[in-house]
Amino acid sequence: MSVSTRPVLTDATHTPPFDADKLDRLMEEAGIDLLMATSKHNIQYLLGGHRSDFFHFMDALGSSRYLPIFVYSKGRPQDAAYIGHQLERHQRQVTPFWTPFSSVKPSGVEDALQEALAHIERTNLPRNNIGVEMSFLPMNAARTVAAAFPEARFVDAQFPLERLRSVKTPWEIDLLRTASQKVIDSMMATVAAVQEGMTKEDIIQRLRVEEVSRGLTFEYCFLSMGSSLNRAPSLQVAEKGDILSIDSGGNDRGYIGDLARMAILGEPDQELVDMLAEIEAVQQAAFSVIRAGATGDEIYKTAEARLRASPIATDTHFLAHGMGLISHEAPRLTGHGPIPYEGYDAEKGLESGMVVSVETTLAHPKRGLIKLEDSLVVTHDGYELLGDGGRGWNRAGA
């Protein structure tokens, strides 16, 4: 499926590529007048897709690190600024940033901050209530900002920025759809190549190649094999009759496809068939209530009720979470999952365009790990699966 092309934004337009009115409302609710965003995923979103080529995988360089800074004052997009790194200068020449001011002179934390602070002073932006991403602001940067604005109140901007990204645009959904389907296609190609004697490291490397060959950035693969519940790469060798749980994430221009499928070297016996069917039934129960207006509690109560009635309930857990530029972003469907956050959307209706990952995992003490994970986009009257196929027992080497 082709991906719709995002309009190229030049520095002549100075038009925010996000909903500026929504960001202003979220900043008002959070008590933020001035925003300084510094995480790579929020920088990408706020700049309309820009991601540093050089710092795609790392942040460290020389004696400092990469610290991109997006400066935005509530209600004043005409004074927005982006401070990047000198290694982004060629990208700016090809696709200029939309912000009225930008700089790609800095080479580390201190000079990037000095550029940002100078812009704030030059444009006389308010600085009484400053929103920063506290989990993405190094200590030396935090100290410099605090010293520059000793009277300021600092607010964690993580939540309002997450809510800004919570409803995906058609362009974002296209990327999530293609990423998800390419991950599944890569898994099926990998499964077809699996043979007895291959190690877990061999299989993961093959999946990496398959995802990259389809234009994805490989992020991870959790692979368990046989009766082992260990999902780390190892020299464990595939043997006849082994089951494989393949859980992988690959991104398309930053947007993550995160899915899990099952395979087997041979034929599944009836117990394995029944176990996977029970997992599928829990998945489908969760799917059945997903729609605009549904709450996280509805999803969890429906899935967990089906799971309690299942013979595999003792060793199985259910999880649903938001997906997008990062895993486990908004919507926050529960406050008691493995990732610590408040269940903001547990009792709040979902919106069309939100993307949800649904996963059911059986950690059987004798048969091994059996899991399905899917990504869905919420629609007005239901949902759309983002990538499908391979839901049953896929035969290795077939």
Contacts in CASP RR format, 6 or more apart in sequence:
PFRMAT RR
TARGET T0000
AUTHOR 0000-0000-0000
METHOD contacts of the structure
MODEL  1
MSVSTRPVLTDATHTPPFDADKLDRLMEEAGIDLLMATSKHNIQYLLGGH
RSDFFHFMDALGSSRYLPIFVYSKGRPQDAAYIGHQLERHQRQVTPFWTP
FSSVKPSGVEDALQEALAHIERTNLPRNNIGVEMSFLPMNAARTVAAAFP
EARFVDAQFPLERLRSVKTPWEIDLLRTASQKVIDSMMATVAAVQEGMTK
EDIIQRLRVEEVSRGLTFEYCFLSMGSSLNRAPSLQVAEKGDILSIDSGG
NDRGYIGDLARMAILGEPDQELVDMLAEIEAVQQAAFSVIRAGATGDEIY
KTAEARLRASPIATDTHFLAHGMGLISHEAPRLTGHGPIPYEGYDAEKGL
ESGMVVSVETTLAHPKRGLIKLEDSLVVTHDGYELLGDGGRGWNRAGA
1 174 0 8 1.000
1 177 0 8 1.000
1 178 0 8 1.000
1 181 0 8 1.000
3 171 0 8 1.000
3 174 0 8 1.000
3 175 0 8 1.000
3 178 0 8 1.000
3 252 0 8 1.000
4 170 0 8 1.000
4 171 0 8 1.000
4 174 0 8 1.000
6 17 0 8 1.000
6 48 0 8 1.000
6 49 0 8 1.000
6 171 0 8 1.000
8 95 0 8 1.000
9 15 0 8 1.000
9 17 0 8 1.000
9 48 0 8 1.000
9 95 0 8 1.000
9 96 0 8 1.000
9 97 0 8 1.000
9 98 0 8 1.000
10 95 0 8 1.000
10 96 0 8 1.000
10 98 0 8 1.000
11 96 0 8 1.000
11 97 0 8 1.000
11 98 0 8 1.000
11 99 0 8 1.000
11 100 0 8 1.000
11 102 0 8 1.000
12 96 0 8 1.000
13 98 0 8 1.000
14 77 0 8 1.000
14 78 0 8 1.000
14 98 0 8 1.000
14 99 0 8 1.000
14 100 0 8 1.000
15 98 0 8 1.000
16 23 0 8 1.000
16 46 0 8 1.000
16 77 0 8 1.000
16 80 0 8 1.000
16 98 0 8 1.000
17 46 0 8 1.000
17 47 0 8 1.000
17 48 0 8 1.000
17 49 0 8 1.000
17 98 0 8 1.000
18 45 0 8 1.000
18 46 0 8 1.000
18 48 0 8 1.000
18 164 0 8 1.000
19 164 0 8 1.000
20 75 0 8 1.000
20 77 0 8 1.000
22 164 0 8 1.000
23 35 0 8 1.000
23 72 0 8 1.000
23 74 0 8 1.000
23 160 0 8 1.000
23 164 0 8 1.000
24 74 0 8 1.000
24 75 0 8 1.000
26 160 0 8 1.000
26 161 0 8 1.000
26 163 0 8 1.000
26 164 0 8 1.000
27 33 0 8 1.000
27 35 0 8 1.000
27 74 0 8 1.000
27 160 0 8 1.000
28 74 0 8 1.000
29 160 0 8 1.000
30 131 0 8 1.000
30 155 0 8 1.000
30 157 0 8 1.000
30 159 0 8 1.000
30 160 0 8 1.000
31 129 0 8 1.000
31 155 0 8 1.000
32 74 0 8 1.000
32 129 0 8 1.000
32 130 0 8 1.000
32 131 0 8 1.000
32 155 0 8 1.000
32 157 0 8 1.000
32 160 0 8 1.000
33 73 0 8 1.000
33 74 0 8 1.000
33 126 0 8 1.000
33 127 0 8 1.000
33 128 0 8 1.000
33 129 0 8 1.000
33 130 0 8 1.000
34 71 0 8 1.000
34 72 0 8 1.000
34 73 0 8 1.000
34 74 0 8 1.000
34 120 0 8 1.000
34 125 0 8 1.000
34 126 0 8 1.000
34 127 0 8 1.000
34 129 0 8 1.000
34 130 0 8 1.000
34 131 0 8 1.000
35 70 0 8 1.000
35 71 0 8 1.000
35 72 0 8 1.000
35 73 0 8 1.000
35 74 0 8 1.000
35 130 0 8 1.000
35 131 0 8 1.000
35 157 0 8 1.000
36 69 0 8 1.000
36 70 0 8 1.000
36 71 0 8 1.000
36 116 0 8 1.000
36 130 0 8 1.000
36 131 0 8 1.000
36 132 0 8 1.000
36 133 0 8 1.000
36 145 0 8 1.000
36 157 0 8 1.000
37 43 0 8 1.000
37 46 0 8 1.000
37 69 0 8 1.000
37 70 0 8 1.000
37 72 0 8 1.000
37 133 0 8 1.000
37 157 0 8 1.000
37 161 0 8 1.000
38 67 0 8 1.000
38 68 0 8 1.000
38 69 0 8 1.000
38 70 0 8 1.000
38 132 0 8 1.000
38 133 0 8 1.000
38 136 0 8 1.000
38 137 0 8 1.000
38 141 0 8 1.000
39 133 0 8 1.000
39 135 0 8 1.000
39 136 0 8 1.000
40 51 0 8 1.000
40 52 0 8 1.000
40 55 0 8 1.000
40 68 0 8 1.000
41 254 0 8 1.000
41 325 0 8 1.000
41 326 0 8 1.000
42 70 0 8 1.000
42 133 0 8 1.000
42 161 0 8 1.000
42 165 0 8 1.000
43 50 0 8 1.000
43 51 0 8 1.000
43 68 0 8 1.000
43 70 0 8 1.000
43 82 0 8 1.000
44 50 0 8 1.000
44 51 0 8 1.000
44 254 0 8 1.000
44 325 0 8 1.000
45 161 0 8 1.000
45 164 0 8 1.000
45 165 0 8 1.000
45 325 0 8 1.000
46 70 0 8 1.000
46 72 0 8 1.000
47 70 0 8 1.000
47 82 0 8 1.000
47 97 0 8 1.000
47 98 0 8 1.000
47 99 0 8 1.000
48 98 0 8 1.000
49 253 0 8 1.000
50 91 0 8 1.000
50 95 0 8 1.000
50 97 0 8 1.000
51 253 0 8 1.000
51 254 0 8 1.000
52 66 0 8 1.000
52 68 0 8 1.000
52 84 0 8 1.000
52 85 0 8 1.000
52 87 0 8 1.000
52 88 0 8 1.000
52 91 0 8 1.000
53 87 0 8 1.000
53 88 0 8 1.000
53 91 0 8 1.000
54 85 0 8 1.000
54 87 0 8 1.000
54 88 0 8 1.000
55 61 0 8 1.000
55 66 0 8 1.000
55 85 0 8 1.000
55 87 0 8 1.000
56 217 0 8 1.000
58 66 0 8 1.000
59 65 0 8 1.000
59 66 0 8 1.000
59 67 0 8 1.000
60 66 0 8 1.000
61 107 0 8 1.000
61 108 0 8 1.000
64 107 0 8 1.000
64 108 0 8 1.000
64 109 0 8 1.000
64 110 0 8 1.000
65 108 0 8 1.000
65 109 0 8 1.000
65 138 0 8 1.000
66 85 0 8 1.000
66 108 0 8 1.000
67 106 0 8 1.000
67 108 0 8 1.000
67 109 0 8 1.000
67 112 0 8 1.000
67 113 0 8 1.000
67 138 0 8 1.000
67 141 0 8 1.000
68 82 0 8 1.000
68 83 0 8 1.000
68 84 0 8 1.000
68 85 0 8 1.000
68 112 0 8 1.000
69 81 0 8 1.000
69 82 0 8 1.000
69 83 0 8 1.000
69 84 0 8 1.000
69 112 0 8 1.000
69 113 0 8 1.000
69 115 0 8 1.000
69 116 0 8 1.000
70 80 0 8 1.000
70 81 0 8 1.000
70 82 0 8 1.000
70 83 0 8 1.000
70 99 0 8 1.000
71 79 0 8 1.000
71 80 0 8 1.000
71 81 0 8 1.000
71 82 0 8 1.000
71 83 0 8 1.000
71 116 0 8 1.000
71 119 0 8 1.000
71 120 0 8 1.000
71 125 0 8 1.000
72 80 0 8 1.000
73 79 0 8 1.000
73 80 0 8 1.000
73 123 0 8 1.000
73 125 0 8 1.000
73 126 0 8 1.000
74 126 0 8 1.000
76 125 0 8 1.000
78 100 0 8 1.000
79 100 0 8 1.000
79 101 0 8 1.000
79 123 0 8 1.000
79 125 0 8 1.000
80 98 0 8 1.000
80 99 0 8 1.000
80 100 0 8 1.000
80 101 0 8 1.000
81 99 0 8 1.000
81 100 0 8 1.000
81 101 0 8 1.000
81 102 0 8 1.000
81 103 0 8 1.000
81 116 0 8 1.000
81 119 0 8 1.000
82 97 0 8 1.000
82 99 0 8 1.000
82 101 0 8 1.000
82 102 0 8 1.000
82 103 0 8 1.000
83 102 0 8 1.000
83 103 0 8 1.000
83 106 0 8 1.000
83 112 0 8 1.000
83 115 0 8 1.000
83 116 0 8 1.000
83 119 0 8 1.000
84 102 0 8 1.000
84 103 0 8 1.000
84 104 0 8 1.000
84 106 0 8 1.000
84 112 0 8 1.000
85 104 0 8 1.000
85 106 0 8 1.000
85 107 0 8 1.000
85 108 0 8 1.000
85 112 0 8 1.000
86 104 0 8 1.000
86 105 0 8 1.000
86 106 0 8 1.000
86 107 0 8 1.000
87 104 0 8 1.000
88 104 0 8 1.000
89 104 0 8 1.000
92 102 0 8 1.000
92 104 0 8 1.000
96 102 0 8 1.000
101 119 0 8 1.000
103 115 0 8 1.000
105 111 0 8 1.000
105 115 0 8 1.000
106 112 0 8 1.000
106 114 0 8 1.000
106 115 0 8 1.000
109 138 0 8 1.000
109 140 0 8 1.000
109 141 0 8 1.000
110 140 0 8 1.000
110 144 0 8 1.000
113 141 0 8 1.000
113 144 0 8 1.000
113 145 0 8 1.000
117 144 0 8 1.000
117 145 0 8 1.000
117 148 0 8 1.000
119 125 0 8 1.000
120 127 0 8 1.000
127 149 0 8 1.000
127 152 0 8 1.000
128 151 0 8 1.000
128 152 0 8 1.000
128 153 0 8 1.000
129 152 0 8 1.000
129 153 0 8 1.000
129 155 0 8 1.000
130 145 0 8 1.000
130 149 0 8 1.000
130 152 0 8 1.000
130 153 0 8 1.000
130 154 0 8 1.000
130 155 0 8 1.000
131 154 0 8 1.000
131 155 0 8 1.000
131 156 0 8 1.000
131 157 0 8 1.000
132 142 0 8 1.000
132 145 0 8 1.000
132 154 0 8 1.000
132 155 0 8 1.000
132 156 0 8 1.000
132 157 0 8 1.000
133 156 0 8 1.000
133 157 0 8 1.000
133 158 0 8 1.000
133 161 0 8 1.000
134 142 0 8 1.000
134 154 0 8 1.000
134 156 0 8 1.000
134 158 0 8 1.000
135 156 0 8 1.000
135 158 0 8 1.000
137 145 0 8 1.000
145 154 0 8 1.000
146 152 0 8 1.000
146 154 0 8 1.000
162 329 0 8 1.000
162 330 0 8 1.000
163 330 0 8 1.000
165 324 0 8 1.000
165 325 0 8 1.000
165 329 0 8 1.000
165 330 0 8 1.000
166 329 0 8 1.000
166 330 0 8 1.000
166 331 0 8 1.000
166 351 0 8 1.000
166 354 0 8 1.000
167 351 0 8 1.000
167 352 0 8 1.000
167 353 0 8 1.000
167 354 0 8 1.000
168 176 0 8 1.000
168 324 0 8 1.000
168 353 0 8 1.000
168 354 0 8 1.000
168 355 0 8 1.000
168 377 0 8 1.000
172 255 0 8 1.000
172 324 0 8 1.000
173 353 0 8 1.000
173 355 0 8 1.000
173 377 0 8 1.000
173 386 0 8 1.000
175 252 0 8 1.000
175 253 0 8 1.000
175 254 0 8 1.000
175 255 0 8 1.000
176 252 0 8 1.000
176 255 0 8 1.000
176 256 0 8 1.000
176 257 0 8 1.000
176 323 0 8 1.000
176 324 0 8 1.000
176 355 0 8 1.000
176 375 0 8 1.000
176 377 0 8 1.000
176 386 0 8 1.000
177 377 0 8 1.000
177 386 0 8 1.000
177 387 0 8 1.000
178 252 0 8 1.000
179 216 0 8 1.000
179 250 0 8 1.000
179 251 0 8 1.000
179 252 0 8 1.000
179 255 0 8 1.000
179 256 0 8 1.000
179 257 0 8 1.000
180 257 0 8 1.000
180 258 0 8 1.000
180 259 0 8 1.000
180 375 0 8 1.000
180 386 0 8 1.000
180 387 0 8 1.000
181 386 0 8 1.000
181 387 0 8 1.000
181 388 0 8 1.000
182 211 0 8 1.000
182 214 0 8 1.000
182 215 0 8 1.000
182 216 0 8 1.000
182 250 0 8 1.000
182 252 0 8 1.000
182 257 0 8 1.000
183 211 0 8 1.000
183 216 0 8 1.000
183 248 0 8 1.000
183 249 0 8 1.000
183 250 0 8 1.000
183 257 0 8 1.000
183 258 0 8 1.000
183 259 0 8 1.000
184 259 0 8 1.000
184 261 0 8 1.000
184 387 0 8 1.000
184 388 0 8 1.000
184 389 0 8 1.000
184 390 0 8 1.000
185 210 0 8 1.000
185 214 0 8 1.000
186 207 0 8 1.000
186 210 0 8 1.000
186 211 0 8 1.000
186 214 0 8 1.000
186 216 0 8 1.000
186 248 0 8 1.000
187 207 0 8 1.000
187 210 0 8 1.000
187 246 0 8 1.000
187 248 0 8 1.000
187 259 0 8 1.000
187 261 0 8 1.000
187 390 0 8 1.000
187 394 0 8 1.000
188 261 0 8 1.000
188 389 0 8 1.000
188 390 0 8 1.000
188 394 0 8 1.000
189 210 0 8 1.000
190 203 0 8 1.000
190 206 0 8 1.000
190 207 0 8 1.000
190 210 0 8 1.000
190 246 0 8 1.000
191 244 0 8 1.000
191 246 0 8 1.000
191 261 0 8 1.000
191 263 0 8 1.000
191 394 0 8 1.000
191 395 0 8 1.000
191 396 0 8 1.000
191 397 0 8 1.000
191 398 0 8 1.000
192 396 0 8 1.000
192 397 0 8 1.000
192 398 0 8 1.000
193 206 0 8 1.000
193 397 0 8 1.000
194 203 0 8 1.000
194 206 0 8 1.000
194 238 0 8 1.000
194 244 0 8 1.000
194 263 0 8 1.000
194 265 0 8 1.000
194 396 0 8 1.000
194 397 0 8 1.000
195 238 0 8 1.000
195 396 0 8 1.000
195 397 0 8 1.000
196 237 0 8 1.000
196 238 0 8 1.000
196 239 0 8 1.000
196 240 0 8 1.000
196 265 0 8 1.000
197 237 0 8 1.000
197 238 0 8 1.000
197 239 0 8 1.000
198 237 0 8 1.000
198 238 0 8 1.000
199 234 0 8 1.000
199 235 0 8 1.000
199 236 0 8 1.000
199 237 0 8 1.000
199 238 0 8 1.000
200 223 0 8 1.000
200 225 0 8 1.000
200 232 0 8 1.000
200 233 0 8 1.000
200 234 0 8 1.000
200 235 0 8 1.000
200 236 0 8 1.000
200 238 0 8 1.000
201 233 0 8 1.000
201 234 0 8 1.000
201 235 0 8 1.000
203 223 0 8 1.000
203 225 0 8 1.000
203 238 0 8 1.000
203 244 0 8 1.000
204 221 0 8 1.000
204 223 0 8 1.000
204 233 0 8 1.000
207 218 0 8 1.000
207 221 0 8 1.000
207 246 0 8 1.000
207 248 0 8 1.000
208 218 0 8 1.000
208 221 0 8 1.000
211 217 0 8 1.000
211 218 0 8 1.000
211 248 0 8 1.000
211 249 0 8 1.000
211 250 0 8 1.000
212 218 0 8 1.000
215 252 0 8 1.000
216 250 0 8 1.000
216 251 0 8 1.000
216 252 0 8 1.000
217 250 0 8 1.000
217 251 0 8 1.000
217 252 0 8 1.000
217 254 0 8 1.000
218 248 0 8 1.000
218 249 0 8 1.000
218 250 0 8 1.000
219 248 0 8 1.000
219 249 0 8 1.000
219 250 0 8 1.000
219 251 0 8 1.000
219 256 0 8 1.000
220 248 0 8 1.000
220 249 0 8 1.000
220 250 0 8 1.000
221 246 0 8 1.000
221 247 0 8 1.000
221 248 0 8 1.000
221 249 0 8 1.000
222 231 0 8 1.000
222 232 0 8 1.000
222 245 0 8 1.000
222 246 0 8 1.000
222 247 0 8 1.000
222 248 0 8 1.000
223 231 0 8 1.000
223 233 0 8 1.000
223 244 0 8 1.000
223 245 0 8 1.000
223 246 0 8 1.000
223 247 0 8 1.000
224 230 0 8 1.000
224 231 0 8 1.000
224 244 0 8 1.000
224 245 0 8 1.000
224 368 0 8 1.000
224 369 0 8 1.000
225 236 0 8 1.000
225 238 0 8 1.000
225 242 0 8 1.000
225 243 0 8 1.000
225 244 0 8 1.000
225 245 0 8 1.000
226 239 0 8 1.000
226 241 0 8 1.000
226 242 0 8 1.000
226 243 0 8 1.000
226 244 0 8 1.000
226 368 0 8 1.000
227 366 0 8 1.000
227 367 0 8 1.000
227 368 0 8 1.000
228 236 0 8 1.000
228 368 0 8 1.000
228 369 0 8 1.000
229 363 0 8 1.000
229 368 0 8 1.000
229 369 0 8 1.000
230 236 0 8 1.000
231 245 0 8 1.000
231 247 0 8 1.000
231 369 0 8 1.000
238 244 0 8 1.000
238 265 0 8 1.000
238 396 0 8 1.000
239 265 0 8 1.000
240 265 0 8 1.000
240 266 0 8 1.000
241 264 0 8 1.000
241 265 0 8 1.000
241 266 0 8 1.000
242 264 0 8 1.000
242 265 0 8 1.000
243 262 0 8 1.000
243 263 0 8 1.000
243 264 0 8 1.000
243 268 0 8 1.000
243 272 0 8 1.000
243 367 0 8 1.000
243 368 0 8 1.000
243 369 0 8 1.000
243 370 0 8 1.000
244 262 0 8 1.000
244 263 0 8 1.000
244 264 0 8 1.000
244 265 0 8 1.000
244 396 0 8 1.000
245 260 0 8 1.000
245 262 0 8 1.000
245 368 0 8 1.000
245 369 0 8 1.000
245 370 0 8 1.000
245 371 0 8 1.000
246 260 0 8 1.000
246 261 0 8 1.000
246 262 0 8 1.000
246 263 0 8 1.000
247 258 0 8 1.000
247 259 0 8 1.000
247 260 0 8 1.000
247 371 0 8 1.000
247 373 0 8 1.000
248 258 0 8 1.000
248 259 0 8 1.000
248 260 0 8 1.000
249 256 0 8 1.000
249 257 0 8 1.000
249 258 0 8 1.000
249 259 0 8 1.000
250 256 0 8 1.000
250 257 0 8 1.000
250 258 0 8 1.000
251 257 0 8 1.000
254 325 0 8 1.000
255 324 0 8 1.000
255 325 0 8 1.000
256 323 0 8 1.000
256 324 0 8 1.000
256 325 0 8 1.000
256 326 0 8 1.000
256 327 0 8 1.000
257 323 0 8 1.000
257 375 0 8 1.000
257 386 0 8 1.000
258 323 0 8 1.000
258 327 0 8 1.000
258 357 0 8 1.000
258 373 0 8 1.000
258 375 0 8 1.000
259 373 0 8 1.000
259 374 0 8 1.000
259 375 0 8 1.000
259 387 0 8 1.000
260 359 0 8 1.000
260 371 0 8 1.000
260 372 0 8 1.000
260 373 0 8 1.000
261 372 0 8 1.000
261 389 0 8 1.000
261 390 0 8 1.000
261 391 0 8 1.000
261 392 0 8 1.000
261 394 0 8 1.000
262 276 0 8 1.000
262 370 0 8 1.000
262 371 0 8 1.000
262 372 0 8 1.000
262 392 0 8 1.000
262 393 0 8 1.000
262 394 0 8 1.000
263 393 0 8 1.000
263 394 0 8 1.000
263 395 0 8 1.000
263 396 0 8 1.000
264 272 0 8 1.000
264 393 0 8 1.000
264 394 0 8 1.000
264 395 0 8 1.000
264 396 0 8 1.000
265 396 0 8 1.000
265 397 0 8 1.000
266 395 0 8 1.000
266 396 0 8 1.000
267 395 0 8 1.000
268 276 0 8 1.000
268 393 0 8 1.000
271 367 0 8 1.000
272 367 0 8 1.000
272 370 0 8 1.000
272 393 0 8 1.000
273 393 0 8 1.000
274 311 0 8 1.000
275 312 0 8 1.000
275 362 0 8 1.000
275 364 0 8 1.000
275 367 0 8 1.000
275 370 0 8 1.000
276 370 0 8 1.000
276 372 0 8 1.000
276 392 0 8 1.000
276 393 0 8 1.000
278 310 0 8 1.000
278 311 0 8 1.000
278 312 0 8 1.000
278 316 0 8 1.000
278 362 0 8 1.000
279 312 0 8 1.000
279 316 0 8 1.000
279 360 0 8 1.000
279 361 0 8 1.000
279 362 0 8 1.000
279 370 0 8 1.000
279 371 0 8 1.000
279 372 0 8 1.000
280 372 0 8 1.000
280 391 0 8 1.000
280 392 0 8 1.000
281 306 0 8 1.000
281 310 0 8 1.000
282 303 0 8 1.000
282 306 0 8 1.000
282 307 0 8 1.000
282 310 0 8 1.000
282 316 0 8 1.000
282 318 0 8 1.000
282 360 0 8 1.000
283 303 0 8 1.000
283 358 0 8 1.000
283 360 0 8 1.000
283 372 0 8 1.000
283 374 0 8 1.000
285 302 0 8 1.000
285 303 0 8 1.000
285 305 0 8 1.000
285 306 0 8 1.000
286 299 0 8 1.000
286 302 0 8 1.000
286 303 0 8 1.000
286 318 0 8 1.000
286 320 0 8 1.000
286 358 0 8 1.000
286 360 0 8 1.000
287 358 0 8 1.000
287 374 0 8 1.000
287 376 0 8 1.000
287 383 0 8 1.000
288 302 0 8 1.000
289 298 0 8 1.000
289 299 0 8 1.000
289 302 0 8 1.000
290 299 0 8 1.000
290 350 0 8 1.000
290 356 0 8 1.000
290 358 0 8 1.000
290 376 0 8 1.000
290 378 0 8 1.000
290 382 0 8 1.000
290 383 0 8 1.000
291 350 0 8 1.000
291 378 0 8 1.000
291 379 0 8 1.000
291 380 0 8 1.000
291 381 0 8 1.000
291 382 0 8 1.000
291 383 0 8 1.000
292 349 0 8 1.000
292 350 0 8 1.000
292 351 0 8 1.000
292 352 0 8 1.000
292 378 0 8 1.000
292 379 0 8 1.000
292 380 0 8 1.000
292 381 0 8 1.000
292 382 0 8 1.000
293 349 0 8 1.000
293 350 0 8 1.000
293 351 0 8 1.000
294 349 0 8 1.000
294 350 0 8 1.000
294 378 0 8 1.000
295 345 0 8 1.000
295 346 0 8 1.000
295 347 0 8 1.000
295 348 0 8 1.000
295 349 0 8 1.000
295 350 0 8 1.000
296 320 0 8 1.000
296 331 0 8 1.000
296 333 0 8 1.000
296 334 0 8 1.000
296 343 0 8 1.000
296 345 0 8 1.000
296 346 0 8 1.000
296 347 0 8 1.000
296 349 0 8 1.000
296 350 0 8 1.000
297 334 0 8 1.000
297 346 0 8 1.000
297 347 0 8 1.000
299 320 0 8 1.000
299 333 0 8 1.000
299 356 0 8 1.000
299 358 0 8 1.000
300 318 0 8 1.000
300 320 0 8 1.000
300 333 0 8 1.000
300 334 0 8 1.000
300 346 0 8 1.000
303 318 0 8 1.000
303 320 0 8 1.000
303 358 0 8 1.000
303 360 0 8 1.000
304 318 0 8 1.000
307 313 0 8 1.000
307 316 0 8 1.000
307 318 0 8 1.000
307 360 0 8 1.000
310 316 0 8 1.000
312 362 0 8 1.000
312 364 0 8 1.000
315 362 0 8 1.000
315 363 0 8 1.000
315 364 0 8 1.000
315 365 0 8 1.000
316 360 0 8 1.000
316 361 0 8 1.000
316 362 0 8 1.000
316 363 0 8 1.000
317 360 0 8 1.000
317 361 0 8 1.000
317 363 0 8 1.000
318 359 0 8 1.000
318 360 0 8 1.000
319 337 0 8 1.000
319 338 0 8 1.000
319 357 0 8 1.000
319 358 0 8 1.000
319 359 0 8 1.000
319 360 0 8 1.000
319 361 0 8 1.000
320 333 0 8 1.000
320 334 0 8 1.000
320 356 0 8 1.000
320 357 0 8 1.000
320 358 0 8 1.000
320 359 0 8 1.000
321 327 0 8 1.000
321 328 0 8 1.000
321 332 0 8 1.000
321 333 0 8 1.000
321 339 0 8 1.000
321 356 0 8 1.000
321 357 0 8 1.000
322 328 0 8 1.000
322 329 0 8 1.000
322 330 0 8 1.000
322 331 0 8 1.000
322 332 0 8 1.000
322 333 0 8 1.000
322 354 0 8 1.000
322 355 0 8 1.000
322 356 0 8 1.000
322 357 0 8 1.000
323 329 0 8 1.000
323 355 0 8 1.000
323 356 0 8 1.000
323 357 0 8 1.000
323 375 0 8 1.000
324 355 0 8 1.000
327 357 0 8 1.000
328 339 0 8 1.000
328 341 0 8 1.000
330 344 0 8 1.000
330 345 0 8 1.000
330 354 0 8 1.000
331 344 0 8 1.000
331 345 0 8 1.000
331 348 0 8 1.000
331 350 0 8 1.000
331 354 0 8 1.000
331 356 0 8 1.000
332 341 0 8 1.000
332 342 0 8 1.000
332 343 0 8 1.000
332 344 0 8 1.000
332 345 0 8 1.000
332 346 0 8 1.000
333 343 0 8 1.000
333 345 0 8 1.000
333 346 0 8 1.000
333 356 0 8 1.000
334 343 0 8 1.000
334 346 0 8 1.000
335 341 0 8 1.000
335 342 0 8 1.000
335 343 0 8 1.000
335 346 0 8 1.000
350 356 0 8 1.000
350 378 0 8 1.000
351 378 0 8 1.000
352 378 0 8 1.000
352 379 0 8 1.000
352 380 0 8 1.000
353 377 0 8 1.000
353 378 0 8 1.000
353 379 0 8 1.000
354 377 0 8 1.000
354 378 0 8 1.000
355 375 0 8 1.000
355 376 0 8 1.000
355 377 0 8 1.000
355 378 0 8 1.000
355 386 0 8 1.000
356 375 0 8 1.000
356 376 0 8 1.000
356 377 0 8 1.000
356 378 0 8 1.000
356 383 0 8 1.000
357 373 0 8 1.000
357 374 0 8 1.000
357 375 0 8 1.000
357 376 0 8 1.000
358 373 0 8 1.000
358 374 0 8 1.000
358 375 0 8 1.000
358 376 0 8 1.000
359 371 0 8 1.000
359 372 0 8 1.000
359 373 0 8 1.000
359 374 0 8 1.000
360 371 0 8 1.000
360 372 0 8 1.000
360 373 0 8 1.000
361 369 0 8 1.000
361 370 0 8 1.000
361 371 0 8 1.000
362 368 0 8 1.000
362 369 0 8 1.000
362 370 0 8 1.000
362 371 0 8 1.000
363 369 0 8 1.000
364 370 0 8 1.000
372 391 0 8 1.000
374 385 0 8 1.000
374 386 0 8 1.000
374 387 0 8 1.000
374 388 0 8 1.000
375 385 0 8 1.000
375 386 0 8 1.000
375 387 0 8 1.000
376 383 0 8 1.000
376 384 0 8 1.000
376 385 0 8 1.000
376 386 0 8 1.000
377 383 0 8 1.000
377 384 0 8 1.000
377 386 0 8 1.000
END
